Structures are given as structure tokens and as C-alpha cells.
Amino acid sequence: MSKPLVIHVLWTLGRGGAERMTFDLARRLPDAGFDVRVLAAGGGGEMERDFADAAVPIVVNPHRGSRRAAFALMREEIRARKPVLWHTHLTPVWAGLAARSLRARPWVATVHGFEAALPWPVRVARGLAYRAADHVVCVSDAVRAALPAASRGVSVIPPGIDVTRFLPREPRLAGDVPELLAVARLVPEKGLDVLLDALARVLRPWKLVIIGDGPERSSLARQAELLGLLPRVRFAGAVDDPALFYRRADLFCFPSRSEGQGMALLEASACRVPALASDLPAIREAFGEDAVAYAPPDDAEAWRVAIERALARYPEALGRAERASRIVRARYSLDAMVRSHAALYRKLLGEVRI
């Protein structure tokens, strides 16, 4: 007997937090009683192979970036597949219009981050979309607090990670040349320019690996070159298995200017890597100062001080990493995230049938 079908809608399949969360949901929801299909409305990306290798059905808009083609493709999917539930990520306006035009419901919209910096027409359109959705899911209480009013239900479901994949490394002292690691999309809000400015002021030896890709790669590489850092900074691009890099790192750096709920920080913490993060509400929500060290966002000098302190007092950093790893395994597992989504789907489907 076939399971009820849920279609998840992303804009593209880049290797960001929303895409990785959707990938994990798509892999595991069948075990919770739902078939899943993923629609990349704006085009493909680095994670196409991941979805294919995991045998997750995907459909990709061949006309990359075309909203007209995306809208037509979404309507075609609804008509042909007749999903019991339509779940959108980062695409609430166009995907919501497609759902409402064909009376497809329930419609769930997940808000993955803060949207205050978006152009005001986009904020207004998304606010209207969230009010039209049958249910809105936020990835943290901080994101929920910043959400425009929704006309129906709102839940907080934190992202979860596969703790069997991100295993704790053995505690060890940092090497003579500590390896720092950052994992992020290369976009301004991730604050990697601040990290580079901070490292230019750190006198002790270090090396930095940056995992991820994005439009800021060339400008960040140019910044590293101008600061005289390029021999010590490696741009690794998008990688299939970041767990290998986490376990090799001595310090994980998370210098975001804004964050809804940092997947990379959860992964690094699960691997028991000492972490230094921007002092942001969504991060504080997950970790206290006894688990993660903090520095103000957008403050290179404060980050320089925090990096030097973490490396100089490394046994304390290892103690924080142990506590952070326990927190992730207790509260942010993939199993918990899947169970919460499956329970929400069943609740909404019961309400629609009534």
C-alpha cells in the first residue's frame, strides 16, 4: 500500500542549511509513514547527486531562475502527483500561489532564518504568504519571535543532524599550528570577512580551512590575499563529507552576522570540536557559555581576542566542546526532527479531513 505523498519545495539544491535539512527529512520521512518528493523550483545545485544517491525522487526546473517556469512546474506537480501535503522552504510566495491556485492543502511553510534584511517588497510578500499558509514552522524561538503574524498555527521545530554520521572526535590538545575551520555559504551574512580580518591580527601560528561555496568566494580570496593570509587559508569549496574536516579541526569558527539556527555549528558540536560563535539569539537558544565561546558579530578585534583566548586555554575549550556535544545529541537529533514533522503532518491532515 502506498504511503501519503508530501512534496517539499526548495528554490535550488545548493549545499545550504535548508537544503541539507530537507535532504535529511526526505531520507527519513518514509520510515515515519510518508513518501517524499522534492521539487527544486529554481534549478539544481551541488546536492542533486546527494538526493539521487539516496534514491530521493527529485524534479528540477530546467529553466534555472525562471519564476514563470517554476510556477508552471509547481502547478504541474500538484496536478500530476496530488500530494496530501505541500511543504515549502525558502519559496513561500510562488510555491504558495501555486498551492492556493489549485486548492492544494494543507500547506506548510518553514522559515529558516531572519528576513529583516530582505528588500521590503519581498518581506511584505512573504508576510502575506505566511499568513496564507496552513501552518508555519520556525527553526528556532528567535526566528519565531521575529516572524510576522501568521493567521494559522506556528510551531518551532529545530533542525536535527544525523548523530551517527557526526561522531565525537577523541579529545586532544591543539597542534603547534592549530587548524581552524569555517563551514558556510560564502555570502555576506556569514561574516567570513570579519573572521579573516580577525585572523590577520592573530600573532600565533594558525591555518584556516573554509568549506562552502557562494558568490563571495572571489572577494574573500582577494581579501585573504591583500591581508597576506592566502598561504594559510584554504578554500575547499563544497564537500560531500564535512565530518572528516570537523574531526580534524582544532577550533570551529562561526562568525555569522545573522543566523536562524546554525546547522554547521550543530554538526561541529556533535563532533566535539571546540567552537567560537557569534553572540546571536538563535545560537544562545541552543548553547550556553559553558558549551560554546562567544564573540560579538561584526567585530574583528573581539574575534581576535576570542580566538587567541580559546587557543591559549585549550583544555577549557575541550570542556565546553564535551558539553556542547551532549546538548546536540540530546536535543538536536535527526530522529527528533523527523518525529516532530511527521506528528505535525498527521495533525494537519486530520484537521483537513474534518
ABEGO torsion letter per residue (X at the ends): XBBBBBBBBBABABBBAAAAAAAAAAAAAAAAGBBBBBBBAAEBEAAAAAAAAAGBBBBBBABBGBAAAAAAAAAAAAAAAGBABBBBBGAAAAAAAAAAAAGBOBBBBBBABBAAABBAAAAAAAAAAAAABABBBBABAAAAAABBBBABBBBBBBBBBBAAABBBBBBBBBBABBBBBBBBBBBAAAGAAAAAAAAAABABBBBBBBBEBEAAAAAAAAAAAAAGAAAABBBAEBBABAAAAAAABABBBBABABBABBAAAAAAAAAGBBBBBBBBAAAAAABBAAABBBBBBGBAAAAAAAAAAAAABAAAAAAAAAAAAAAAAAAABAAAAAAAAAAAAAAAAAAAAX
